[in-house]
Amino acid sequence: MSLRRRLAAGDPLYGTFLGLGAALAAEACAVAGFDWLLVDLEHGGGGEASLLSQLSVAEAHGVPVLVRVESTERIRAGRALDLGVAGVMFPRVESAAQAAEAIRHLRYPPAGDRGVATYNRAYAFGLHPEGLETANERVIGIVQIESRGALEVVPEIAAVDGVDVLFVGPRDLSHDLGVPGQIDSPEFQDALGRILKAADAAGVCTGILAPHAEQGRRYAAMGFRFVGISSDATLLVNAARRTVTDLRPA
């Protein structure tokens, strides 16, 4: 079943962010059993040049890969899509107009402005041009709600055609709300409630990044269905730190 169909089914889907820019790290996360992986080109240590190798190894294990692009610039999404990613996450979306413009980059004309080419990896280098016929329906569009300004217009953003997931950036949003990192604060919890309500009214999914599995389960219980758990780098460093601590008890 495709990732988009699994989203529509309503079950929580758990993934992690890939920030190391390393194919072996991506493969380790793929075999671990995550439902999806997201290559982070906004904050991660790798760039577009490392995207293909991570995408290839994850796909070999049947795990769909998305990408968070650096900006809502058209070419950033287009290059990732031509490599064959399952969807694109756009950071710092502040308005419905910006969300609509970003989503247009994921769609071929006349619905959007994605450049049309079939000699790329997404279409087996020209062997499967028929994929163009269903591409607009297959690509997942994710917009991030990371600021007070976005929160004020979140119902309008959620209602934009083609937005599949409203994804909360907890660090950015909590900082902008004046409660940095305080995810249990009334201000942050109220914001989450507003986002969940807007998504439910629009019939779209909500997502969020959690620092660990326990918090991820709590978010899923609240109604979030696309939950990121930490990142490849953070999972590694925490496991390493626990090992060192076990070796050197106080």
N, C-alpha and C positions, 0 to 999 in steps of 0.2 A: 504494500500500500504506500502511495506517495506521501511525502511529508505534509502536503497541503490537505490531503484527505484525512490524515491522522489528526491534524489540527481541527478539522471540521467535526471529527468524531467526538471531540470534547475531552479526551483523556489527557492527563498531564504529560507533557513531553519534556524530558530533562536533557540538557546538553551542557557543554562547557565552552569557554572562549579559548582560542589558540593564540597566544601572544608571543611564543618563543620563535615563531617563524621556521620551525624545524619539522621536516617530514616525519622523522621518527617519533617525535612527541605527538604529532597528529595521529600517527598509526597506533601508538600506545593508548591514546584516548579512544580511538575507534574500537579497538579490540576490548576495551574495558566495558563497552556496552551502552554508551550514551546514545540517545535517540537522534541527536544532531550535534554538529560541531560548527563553531563560528570563528572564522579567521578574522582577527581584529587588526585592520589596517589603520585604525585611528590611533590606538594607544600601544599596539603590539610592537615587538622588536623586529618583525619582518616586514617586507614590503610586497609590492605586486609581483616581484620576481620570485618570491618564495610561495606564492599562492598555488601555483600549478602542482607542485610536488605534494603539498599538503592535501589538496583536493584529490589527487590521484590515489594516494594511499588510503584515504578514508573511503572513497568510492569502492575500492577493491574489497572492503569489508562491509559494503552495503550501507554505509552511514552517510546521509546527506550533509553537504557542507554549504553553509551560508557565509557571507562576508559582510563585515561592517566597513564601509568605505570611509575615506578620510573626510569627505564632504558630499553635499548633494549635487555636485557638479556632474553633468551628464556623462562625460567620458569615463569617470571613475566607475559608475555602475555598468556602463556598456562593456568595458574591458573584462570585468569580472564575469558578466553574463556570457560573453563569448567563450570564456574558458569552461563554462558549464556549471556554475554554482546554482544551487537550488533557490536562492533568494538573496535579497540585499537588505541590510539594515542601514538606515540613514540616521546619523546623529544630529542632535540639537535642532530638531524640527520645532518651529516656534508658532506656526500658523497653519490654517487649513490650506491657504494658497501655496505655501511652501511644501506642504505634504503632497498636494495635487501635482505640483511641478516635479517633485522627486519621483512619484509613482509613474508619471509619464515616461521617465527614463527607462522603466522596466517593460514598457509595452511598445510593440511595433505600430507604425502608422496604420490606420488613422487614429487609433486610440492613444498613441504616444509618439515619442520621438527617438526611440531606440534605432540605431543604425542597422540596416538590413544587410546581412552577409551570412553565407552558409559554408564558407571554406575554413571555418574555425572549428575548434574542438567540440563546441556545443552541438554541432551537426555532423560529427564524424568526418570533418574536413571535406564536406561536400557530398558525402555518400547518403546522407539522410536529410535532404532539404525539406521533406514533408513535416519535419519538426516545427517549422515556422507556423504551421496551421494551429498548433495547440500551445505554442510558447507563452502567449499572453495569459493563458489560464493556469500554466504550471508554475510560474515564478512567484515566489512569496515576497510580499512587500511589508517591511517592518519599519516603523517610524518610532523614534525615541522621544519620550516625554521626560525632559530633564531640567525644566525650568518653571518658575512661577508663571511666566508668560504663557508657556504651552499649557499649563494646568488650567489657566483661565479660559482657554478656548478648546479644551480637550473634547467636548462633545462635537464641535465642528470638525476637528481633526479626525476623530473616529468615524465620522460620516463620509469621509472622502472615499470615493469608489476606488477599490484596489488596495486599500490598507487592510492587511490581514492581521497584523499584530501591533498593538500599542505596547512598546517595551520601555519599562521604567529604568532609568539610570539612577540608582539609589544615592550614589555619592553626589552627583551633580545636583539632583533635585533637593536632597536634604541640605546641601550647602546654600542653594538659592532660597530655600525656605527659612534659613537662619538657624537650622538645627543640624549642623554638619555631622553626618555619621550616626545620628540618633534615630534609628529606624523604628524604635518603639515610642517615639514622642507623639503626642496628640496631633501636632501639625503634620507630621509625615504620614501617620495612619489615616488622617482625614483626607490627605491628598490621594493615597492609595484607594480609598473608598470612592472618591470622585472619579478616578480613572476607571475603576472596575464598573461603576455605574454607567459611564459614558460608553464603554466598550460593549456592555450588555445591551444597551439601547440600540446600538448600531449593528449588533450581531457580529462583532469581531472579537478576536482573542486578545488576552492580555499576557504580557511577559515581564519578567524582572530578573535581575541578577542577584543571586544569593551567595553569601560567603562560604556556606557549608551546607551539607545535606539536611541537617535538622531545620535550618532556616528555610531551605527549599521546600521541605514538606509543609511548613507553616504557611508559606506563600500559596502552595497548591490548595491547602485547606481553605484559604481565603477566596480562591477562585481563579488564581493565576494558572494558566495552562501551558505556558511556554517559559520554562524556568531554567535559567543558566546557573550552573553551580561552579563558582570560582573560575579558575583558568588553569591551563596546563602548568604554567610557571608556579602559581600559588599552590596547586596540588602537590607539585614536586617539592617545593621548599618546606611545606608543612610536614610532609612525610619524612623528609630528611631531618628536620628539626626534632620531630618526635623520636626518631632513631637516636640522634645525638643525646637527647635528654635521657632516654632509657639507658644509654651507655654510661652516662655521667650523672647519676642521681645526686640530688642535693644531700 
